[in-house]
Amino acid sequence: MTRAPPRNRRDAPPPYTADAQGNATPDFPEPGPSRSRNSTIPPEHARVGSYHSQDLESSAYPSIANEQTGLLGTDARIPEYQTLPRQPPRAKRSSAFSIIFIILITSIVNATLFSAFSELDPISRDRIRKEWDNEIQQHQLFMNHVKATRAEWIIERQEHEKQRSAMIIDRGVWKAEREEQERKLKELHLEIKRDRHDWEQEKWDHEVEWRKRREEEERKLNELRRTIERDRQDWEAEKWNREREWQRRQEEYEREMERRRQKEDEERRRQKEEEEHRWARTRWEDLHPSQKCLSYGTREYTAKLAGTSICRETKAEIHGVTMKPKHCEDKGATWATWVVDFQEPTCITSWSGLTDKGCTGSGIRRYEQHLDDVPWGTDWEQMCNTTPANIHGHHFDRPTSCVNRGLWGMYGYWDINDSTC
């Protein structure tokens, strides 16, 4: 029995094949009948055959008609159904098997005929035609792609030929340049060889000249060494003479200095005796401190000079320290004044009540304190302007300004640089 063609055209082979050069070639069947159209159809199926005969002969795709016509082969005949003879009653079992076999064969034949003649249905034929049209369009697209690729290959081949021609030209130019370079290189090697020969000759000449100069320098150096040796001997002799002369002068200088020291000692001893004699005739009377302080830690002392000594040169001892008076004054008698700025605890004033008065300008902060321990009869302004203070770890010899508030006392102000203002 001839096998029916595939229902789905996707199971069919592709409509094109590739030749030896890799080019795609359409593989559609040639138009015309491939099988005999004189195939007979059994009478039982004459109606089905006549129904599709006109469509098969007028189809635009003859391969479909050929395939549909040749489903059962050229000389295939569908056997006619015959009436089976009755079997004797004694052969019931064998007849039953025969009936089953006939039914099975009939089912197979019907299934085969159904699958074969279902392809002749117009709907199926339209579907198959649409699928073939799609395949033809895809084939056309593929062929267009192949043509475009071939055109690109031709263009690339032409470009390759152009590049090859340019490469051949460049190779000739490069060969000429290489020959030129080799020629220049040979000339350069020859020139280097000549220069090397000249340099070696010049080097040899310089070495000969250098040997001559070296011998001359060595000769001069030996003469210089002999001259230096003679000069050294002369210098040593002169040094020995100078050392003897310097030693003699040193001894004379030491004797002279000894005479000067003795004379100075004698002069100091005479002056000391005169000073002791003058002190014996001079003394200070009524040395007493002032009732008020002159400034912070400072008090004045006064005394009357008794004797004929000069006032400014006569010293007095105060708090165990000998000192000259600051000034002298003639009041019928000579009076001297000393300014003592040490060991005067009663003239020490202090500050209290540190107050931050805030910022008074750009980068300036003001602090205020009250002046305490001011002695009676002392100038408040002077004591305020000379009393030092320590503010936040910084020492100040005096305030920036002082203000006398009467009954509330004296206040000092400090203007201190502050970056927070």
DOLUM-692617 format. One record per residue: x, y, z of N, C-alpha, C in turn; residue in three letters. Coordinates in steps of 0.001 Angstrom, whole numbers, plus 500000, padded with zeros to 6 digits. Layout:
N
XYZXYZXYZala ...
This chain:
421
500855498811500000500000500000500000500890501238500000met 500572502200499176501375503434499078501080504354500247thr 502192504912500810502042505800501980501580507176501546arg 500662507768502320500123509100502010501181510158502288ala 501111511295501563502073512398501815501828513021503183pro 502838513690503745502675514289505092501644515384505071pro 500833515399506149499810516437506262500442517806506509arg 501463517846507350502114519122507682503309519308506762asn 503350520405506041504431520633505095505760520891505779arg 505725521121507112506979521311507823507786520031507879arg 507084518852507758507803517578507764508449517315506432asp 508133518109505398508698517892504070510108518430504019ala 510956517956503075512331518483502948512294519926502499pro 513399520711502733513413522130502358513324522309500869pro 512745523428500436512539523662499007513792524063498286pro 514986524027498932516214524383498243517331523539498775tyr 518364523348497957519564522589498337520769523436498008thr 521930523051498567523176523787498348524046523021497396ala 524617523733496414525520523088495472526921523024496047asp 527893522642495204529274522473495694529875523793496122ala 529446524950495521529994526256495911529293526855497105gln 528324526184497696527603526711498852526472527598498488gly 526036527639497196524926528494496774523627527739496914asn 522613528424497403521305527793497602520578527731496269ala 520048526551495952519332526338494678517947525830494972thr 516905526436494423515544525944494679515403524494494250pro 514604523748495035514424522318494784512942522001494607asp 512233522914493914510814522658493677510662521635492553phe 509645520805492584509432519827491494509018520540490231pro 509456519977489150509119520546487846507623520373487560glu 507018521329486916505586521179486622505344520045485649pro 504191519488485761503831518346484889503545517119485716gly 502853516203485179502492515002485945503691514118486153pro 503831513624487333504895512685487654504389511255487643ser 503103511063487653502521509725487592501421509709486536arg 501055508603486214500014508462485191498687508960485708ser 498031509744484857496723510242485246495609509237484904arg 495974508136484340494969507147483947494687506139485049asn 495150506512486254494877505586487371493380505485487569ser 492938504311487719491500504069487888491140504075489322thr 489921504452489551489389504515490921488269503521491010ile 488231502788492046487171501783492178485809502422492123pro 484823501672491707483471502219491606482959502721492925pro 483379502033494020482866502482495316483271503908495588glu 484448504370495009484954505717495279484878506601494056his 484047506261493110483952507070491891483454508452492195ala 482542508556493142482009509878493487483085510777494057arg 483895510183494930484980511006495527485974511404494483val 486327510521493582487294510844492548486777511888491599gly 485523511800491203484963512807490286484821514151490954ser 484712514129492267484541515394492993485816516220492958tyr 486954515502492958488243516212493028489016516168491741his 488555515496490706489347515343489481489578516673488793ser 488536517505488712488681518794488041489651519694488773gln 489580519676490118490499520533490908491924520080490741asp 492140518771490686493503518262490562494101518637489230leu 493273518555488133493817518857486819494041520339486621glu 493229521202487222493369522660487050494186523320488135ser 494851522570489006495596523170490128496829523892489619ser 497174524999490272498384525750489921499636525077490451ala 499476524111491311500595523365491883500464521930491447tyr 501018521544490344500828520202489813501370519138490731pro 502330519509491565502889518482492457501849517977493415ser 500899518861493773499845518428494701498969517403494021ile 498616517697492765497784516729492027498516515428491854ala 499808515521491544500579514294491373500603513481492645asn 500844514186493760500908513455495024499556512884495377glu 498484513653495135497149513149495468496750512023494537gln 497169512137493291496798511085492332497563509813492606thr 498809509961493035499620508771493253499600508253494639gly 498575508538495386498503508047496759498457506529496792leu 497669505967495843497496504515495858498363503835494825leu 499270504612494190500132504014493186499485504078491807gly 500312503799490768499816503887489392498822502782489069thr 499138501600489427498313500424489076497545499886490262asp 497478500716491332496797500199492535495300500153492299ala 494686499159492801493238498980492714492711498708494112arg 491623499377494389490971499117495675490020497954495477ile 490244496946496205489394495746495981487943496037496319pro 487094495390495513485672495532495764485273494626496932glu 484238495121497632483726494336498747482832493205498209tyr 483113491983498598482345490816498164481616490191499337gln 480561489541499012479776488866500066480437487542500391thr 480732487394501689481400486174502156480389485030502174leu 480844483855501766479906482695501820479641482273503240pro 478547481722503451478184481232504780479008480002505114arg 479403479943506295480177478817506780479226477790507396gln 479661476612507324478814475580507965478727475845509448pro 477687475408510078477507475652511512478598475045512341pro 479228473999511822480240473342512622481522474144512651arg 481664475156511807482897475971511837482611477341512437ala 481925477454513568481548478719514204482774479466514717lys 483705478740515314484858479426515889485711480036514803arg 486016479309513719486861479848512647486169480984511929ser 484807480895511796484097482001511159484138483257512013ser 484088483093513300484174484274514197485508484975514025ala 486583484180513970487894484789513766487980485456512408phe 487362484843511396487388485437510059486670486768510047ser 485512486804510735484748488064510794485573489161511463ile 486242488787512582487066489789513291488185490288512385ile 488819489364511648489912489742510763489422490661509664phe 488226490313509102487680491146508023487352492541508549ile 486771492589509767486441493913510355487715494735510551ile 488791494077511030490062494793511255490621495328509949leu 490595494448508880491108494870507582490275496019507049ile 488958495929507219488076496996506739488372498313507445thr 488624498252508747488943499485509512490233500105509017ser 491198499218508754492500499749508289492327500409506929ile 491559499741506015491357500299504682490606501612504771val 489550501659505598488783502907505748489660504040506284asn 490508503703507302491396504740507860492369505247506815ala 492843504282505985493798504670504937493116505539503893thr 491904505132503474491183505927502489490828507315503029leu 490486507371504321490120508664504914491313509615504938phe 492476509026505339493673509876505383494121510289503999ser 493840509405502994494260509733501637493338510755501018ala 492036510536501094491105511434500425490814512711501205phe 491281512767502531491105514025503275491978515123502705ser 493088514725502008493948515734501381493268516381500191glu 492220515748499656491526516310498505490465517311498900leu 490322517555500203489326518505500691489777519929500329asp 488892520806499821489298522173499421489890522962500584pro 489367522805501739489899523561502889491332523163503144ile 491583521814503113492962521348503329493853521841502217ser 493350521798500985494164522272499877494486523767500010arg 493536524569500443493820526002500661494863526202501742asp 494726525446502797495714525561503878497101525192503387arg 497145524063502605498448523628502099499009524686501150ile 498140525286500305498622526316499396499178527521500168arg 498476527908501229498964529043502038500318528719502648lys 500442527473503132501741527100503710502817527140502641glu 502464526655501411503461526690500350503782528129499946trp 502751528967499917503018530379499603503972530999500623asp 503733530692501892504641531214502939506052530701502729asn 506132529384502373507468528831502159508123529474500937glu 507305529724499874507882530380498694508349531797499038ile 507555532533499833507968533884500244509254533843501072gln 509309532865501996510542532730502796511718532398501900gln 511429531499500878512513531173499964512953532409499180his 511976533208498726512330534438498024513148535380498907gln 512727535516500181513503536357501118514913535816501276leu 514993534473501387516316533877501542517157534126500293phe 516534533991499101517283534233497876517704535694497762met 516816536614498194517210538026498207518405538243499132asn 518342537584500299519469537681501230520741537119500605his 520583535987499903521759535388499245522299536350498193val 521392536958497373521850537900496358522558539094496994lys 521957539620498095522602540759498776523971540359499317ala 524023539132499859525315538658500385526327538524499264thr 525839537968498091526762537841496964527236539218496493arg 526310540185496477526716541545496080527753542102497055ala 527517541882498351528497542343499350529830541642499140glu 529747540305498847530995539571498601531725540154497394trp 530968540500496341531607541062495151532286542386495496ile 531542543234496262532116544535496666533359544320497524ile 533246543384498499534405543115499355535565542565498535glu 535237541703497524536313541171496690536983542285495896arg 536158543222495369536736544352494655537618545193495583gln 537105545438496824537904546190497794539197545440498108glu 539057544100498227540248543297498509541258543411497368his 540741543391496119541635543528494988542318544901495000glu 541530545935495327542125547274495410543210547314496487lys 542872546743497671543864546733498750545085545912498368gln 544823544786497645545955543953497225546847544723496249arg 546200545444495304546985546248494373547782547317495116ser 547073547995496083547774549019496874548908548385497683ala 548677547165498194549709546488498970550909546153498086met 550617545723496820551721545423495903552525546692495623ile 551788547802495415552486549076495181553299549458496417ile 552658549357497611553370549684498840554566548769499051asp 554403547499498678555519546574498841556694547003497952arg 556361547447496707557438547932495846558105549164496429gly 557261550105496926557820551306497544558662550936498761val 558111549999499584558848549586500785560169548928500419trp 560138548110499320561368547456498885562399548486498462lys 561926549505497702562851550561497290563391551313498500ala 562491551622499438562940552309500655563919551442501442glu 563617550147501483564527549254502216565908549215501568arg 565927549132500241567221549151499558567953550459499820glu 567180551581499821567794552873500106568340552916501530glu 567549552373502456567999552341503847569234551461504010gln 569219550305503330570398549443503409571629550138502834glu 571420550868501725572557551598501151573071552656502122arg 572131553414502707572536554425503683573195553785504897lys 572660552607505311573248551928506455574679551490506171leu 574903550990504962576265550613504595577180551821504596lys 576687552944504015577492554164504041577765554613505470glu 576729554496506328576921554886507726577943553992508411leu 577894552676508131578876551769508719580284552131508268his 580429552443506973581738552846506483582215554135507153leu 581259555088507304581625556351507955582005556126509409glu 581236555256510095581565554945511494582930554273511582ile 583211553397510626584507552719510622585637553722510437lys 585438554678509478586462555709509301586614556574510546arg 585444556972511138585509557794512353586199557046513485asp 585946555743513581586586554961514639588100554909514428arg 588488554727513156589926554715512860590542556056513208his 589856557150512816590376558484513157590427558676514657asp 589366558192515360589335558366516821590464557579517491trp 590697556351517009591786555565517598593136556225517356glu 593310556791516129594553557491515855594700558710516754gln 593586559460516900593625560642517774593872560235519223glu 593253559123519621593472558626520980594944558288521206lys 595554557632520219596968557288520352597820558551520454trp 597496559550519622598247560802519683598082561470521040asp 596837561444521562596612562040522890597370561291523970his 597425559985523870598161559215524877599654559558524849glu 600190559683523650601607560058523541601838561437524132val 600931562377523770601048563732524319600874563724525829glu 599930562891526307599698562837527762600908562269528496trp 601587561270527916602800560715528547603879561793528651arg 604034562557527547605028563622527597604694564635528682lys 603405565033528712603008566020529733603180565457531134arg 602883564193531303603021563579532625604478563572533069arg 605363563214532171606780563236532536607222564635532908glu 606741565638532126607097567019532440606524567450533783glu 605257567032534056604642567384535340605368566708536501glu 605750565461536301606495564771537365607833565449537642glu 608478565883536577609750566599536770609542567890537551arg 608500568656537141608205569892537868607784569608539299lys 607019568513539491606584568177540842607763567825541738leu 608728567103541189609919566775541989610689568034542366asn 610818568951541396611475570225541713610703570988542776glu 609358570972542664608547571670543662608693571027545033leu 608767569708545067608959569033546359610298569433546988arg 611347569464546180612641569877546726612586571318547214arg 611878572171546451611751573575546883610969573662548186thr 609870572898548284609067572909549510609878572399550690ile 610686571378550458611495570848551552612485571901552055glu 613106572619551089614023573692551505613269574783552264arg 612073575151551726611278576184552414610846575710553794asp 610517574431553911610110573927555228611255574011556237arg 612442573660555791613590573755556692613845575197557108gln 613729576103556101613907577523556435612820577994557386asp 611581577508557149610470577934558020610631577400559434trp 611110576168559563611330575617560900612399576408561641glu 613448576772560905614496577577561564613940578927561986ala 613170579561561062612575580862561407611560580713562542glu 610814579592562554609852579352563628610565579230564972lys 611655578526564972612393578359566243612877579700566743trp 613365580546565787613820581888566181612655582727566696asn 611501582624566000610333583407566438609819582924567785arg 609852581641568018609418581125569320610312581647570442glu 611591581682570195612509582230571208612214583703571444arg 611940584444570324611639585863570477610306586071571207glu 609286585212570838607981585336571502608082584986572975trp 608878583991573332609039583607574733609692584735575517gln 610701585381574872611343586513575544610360587645575777arg 609539587941574702608552589015574855607476588641575872arg 607102587369575943606106586929576903606608587106578320gln 607844586789578522608422586978579871608453588437580250glu 608791589296579266608791590726579555607379591231579844glu 606398590715579055605009591122579264604503590675580631tyr 604848589476581055604417588998582366605035589827583476glu 606310590207583306606931591057584329606248592422584376arg 605897592970583169605223594267583133603837594190583784glu 603073593110583504601753592936584081601846592756585586met 602860592095586031603031591922587479603262593260588151glu 604079594132587512604307595461588075603005596264588105arg 602158596138586992600870596855586956599918596339588021arg 599857595050588226598971594509589263599388594988590645arg 600654595004590862601108595495592174600750596955592370gln 600880597760591281600541599177591381599044599374591607lys 598210598561590880596759598673591046596334598230592431glu 596916597179592933596584596731594299596916597797595316asp 598032598439595098598415599513596025597442600676595938glu 596986601000594694596041602097594524594692601765595154glu 594191600505594956592920600100595561593024600106597091arg 594126599697597603594277599697599065594264601117599608arg 594886602057598884594886603460599315593470604035599260arg 592715603732598121591339604237598020590450603645599104gln 590641602408599431589828601794600473590076602426601820lys 591341602745602059591636603405603331591000604783603376glu 591019605508602215590389606827602182588882606705602356glu 588243605673601735586809605492601872586436605168603303glu 587226604300603926586940603973605328587108605194606214glu 588076606016605919588266607225606691587105608198606491his 586619608305605216585484609186604948584219608662605604arg 583976607358605564582799606776606216582865606968607728trp 584026607027608164584156607249609623583684608640609995ala 583756609604609065583321610963609328581907611243608862arg 581220610237608102579897610461607515578915609446608074thr 577622609937608284576566609042608720575216609668608353arg 574183608783608247572820609224607979572063609260609301trp 571311610326609471570522610504610685569036610492610326glu 568225609869611245566760609875611122566297609259609791asp 566795608019609459566321607293608284564971606668608604leu 563880607125607931562542606641608232561729606525606930his 560737605593606903559901605413605702558784606433605662pro 558235606613604444557110607513604262555834606820604744ser 554817607621605157553568607087605656552697606500604526gln 552915606897603311552109606412602193553005605705601162lys 552387604832600419553094604070599393553217604919598126cys 554348604747597454554565605478596216553844604800595051leu 553865603454595018553160602657594004553069601230594536ser 552654600301593650552495598909594072553832598354594561tyr 553921597997595901555124597403596488556275598365596617gly 556026599675596519557121600676596541556794601754597569thr 557876602135598366557725603172599413558987604030599411arg 558838605291599768559973606207599857560538606228601284glu 561881606333601358562602606509602636563394607800602549tyr 563482608547603682564247609806603739565158609763604961thr 566297610514604821567265610597605936568068611877605773ala 568687612327606859569509613547606899570972613141606920lys 571757613801606075573174613480605968573951614325606976leu 574797613648607754575662614316608734577096614088608283ala 577828615118608043579212614988607601579439615851606373gly 580606615656605785581005616496604659581047615725603334thr 580557614436603344580628613646602102579566614114601118ser 579732613691599873578780614009598822577527613161599020ile 576333613754598892575062613073599196574800611924598228cys 574937612150596898574569611124595911575494609916595945arg 576692610084596538577653608989596588577643608252597916glu 576851608783598867576829608165600188575703607147600250thr 576009605883600560575043604800600579574425604641601948lys 573247604021601986572553603703603233572045602259603137ala 571939601598604250571481600211604297570003600179604678glu 569154599618603764567708599507603978567311598064603725ile 566649597446604690566244596029604601567426595130604272his 568603595493604812569794594676604607570472594887603288gly 570032595850602483570612596118601171571177597527601178val 572486597684600767573137598987600697572839599606599343thr 572351600828599345571950601473598113572136602978598225met 572358603612597030572526605053596968571163605719596920lys 571058606982597366569773607678597300569408608029595849pro 568086608175595638567618608533594300567859609995594011lys 567614610856594985567893612276594815568156612898596189his 568833614059596162569182614783597390568569616187597321cys 568320616743598489567666618062598568568251618832599763glu 568547620113599518569147620956600557568045621774601229asp 567747621455602457566729622169603247567367622774604501lys 568462623482604327569245623943605456570213622859605876gly 569814621642605634570653620454605803570396619550604595ala 571255618622604373571130617747603201570218616570603544thr 569123616461602770568180615343602924568193614499601633trp 568184613200601840568217612257600705566956611405600728ala 566542610957599535565337610130599381565698608838598620thr 565213607719599193565407606395598550564044605845598140trp 563981605260596979562766604585596509563015603080596634val 562294602439597565562499601014597876561300600232597314val 561559599320596361560489598531595749560607597050596094asp 561098596730597271561194595346597720560959595304599221phe 560445594176599656560158593925601076559294595024601673gln 558236595419600959557264596392601460555882595760601375glu 555541594814602266554255594108602187553054595006602399pro 553217596122603094552068596990603347551672597786602112thr 552527597780601104552207598497599863551741597541598761cys 551411596302599137550931595315598165549410595371598128ile 548870595752596987547426595757596784547031594537595952thr 545714594261595916545222593073595189543894593403594513ser 543479592461593657542227592609592914541251591544593358trp 539959591860593271538911590907593643537676591176592782ser 536804590156592731535530590316592018535683590430590509gly 536384589449589880536549589477588425535171589341587755leu 534852590304586869533553590336586198533756590477584695thr 533070589616583929533119589690582469532076590705582008asp 532529591816581411531637592886580974531184592699579524lys 531591591566578883531141591293577524532041591934576475gly 531623591811575246532402592331574112532178593834573992cys 533282594565573790533201596022573622533574596450572214thr 533938595515571396534311595827570018534638594535569285gly 535107594671568071535444593501567263536701592845567817ser 536535591645568405537666590890568926538163591389570269gly 537393592218570990537818592778572289536765592425573336ile 537230591851574484536360591557575625536898592297576853arg 535996592886577634536381593702578802536094592949580095arg 537072593030581025536942592452582359537106593567583387tyr 536432593412584543536446594432585607536796593768586933glu 537636594485587792537973593999589125538055595181590091gln 537814594883591367537873595905592429539242595874593083his 539825597060593349541144597172593974540991597113595491leu 541709596147596120541645595956597583542996596268598213asp 542971596410599563544191596590600394544943597856600017asp 544244598936599785544899600210599478545264600903600795val 546574601205601056546962601860602326546341603271602445pro 546192603679603682545604605003603930546559606076603470trp 545993607121602825546782608250602377547505608013601065gly 547297606863600434548001606539599189547162606999597998thr 547854607378596933547178607791595704546526606555595053asp 545183606552595005544458605404594462544758605192592977trp 544813606277592250545084606167590820546437605511590573glu 547469605963591314548804605406591135548845603933591502gln 548190603569592632548179602166593040547433601293592024met 546331601812591467545560601058590482546374600842589217cys 547089601882588753547831601791587497549107600969587596asn 549527600611588836550766599839588988550524598448589573thr 549279598088589872548991596780590455548797595748589342thr 549592594660589309549444593634588272548239592724588555pro 547858591895587547546714590986587691546930589773586789ala 546310588657587185546297587423586398544853587099586033asn 544556587057584741543183586815584256543227585622583305ile 542557584544583728542453583327582900543821582840582423his 544796582845583361546111582316583040547032583285582337gly 546613584531582112547450585533581448547810586615582463his 549095587028582479549582588032583428549575589406582769his 549098590398583525549058591782583067549726592649584124phe 550706593499583696551425594360584648550540595463585192asp 549551595870584443548676596971584881547355596857584129arg 546294597462584646545026597453583923545069598403582731pro 544091598211581830543993599111580686543575600506581119thr 542664600579582079542204601872582607541698601670584029ser 541584602776584785541105602756586166539964603770586312cys 539007603412587149537859604288587383537639604374588896val 537571605624589437537329605850590858535832606054591052asn 535187605112591788533745605196592015533397605726593400arg 534286606496593976533984607135595251533850606130596383gly 532640606063596957532413605170598099532590603703597724leu 532367603366596457532494601955596025533932601575595718trp 534860602586595793536265602280595639536761602428594205gly 537969601856593989538662601963592714538473600648591940met 538195600774590623537987599612589754538960599696588572tyr 539469598543588221540353598449587057539660597701585924gly 539995598087584682539401597470583491540534596948582588tyr 540286595768582035541245595132581092540510594828579790trp 541031595327578686540507595014577339541412593943576732asp 540860592735576579541652591569576161541136591089574794ile 542051590693573959541692590149572648540951588816572816asn 539817588698572137538992587481572232538402587211570833asp 538723586035570265538263585728568911536758585454568849ser 536128585245570005534686584980569998533869586255569885thr 534497587381569991533771588659569905533737589139568459cys 
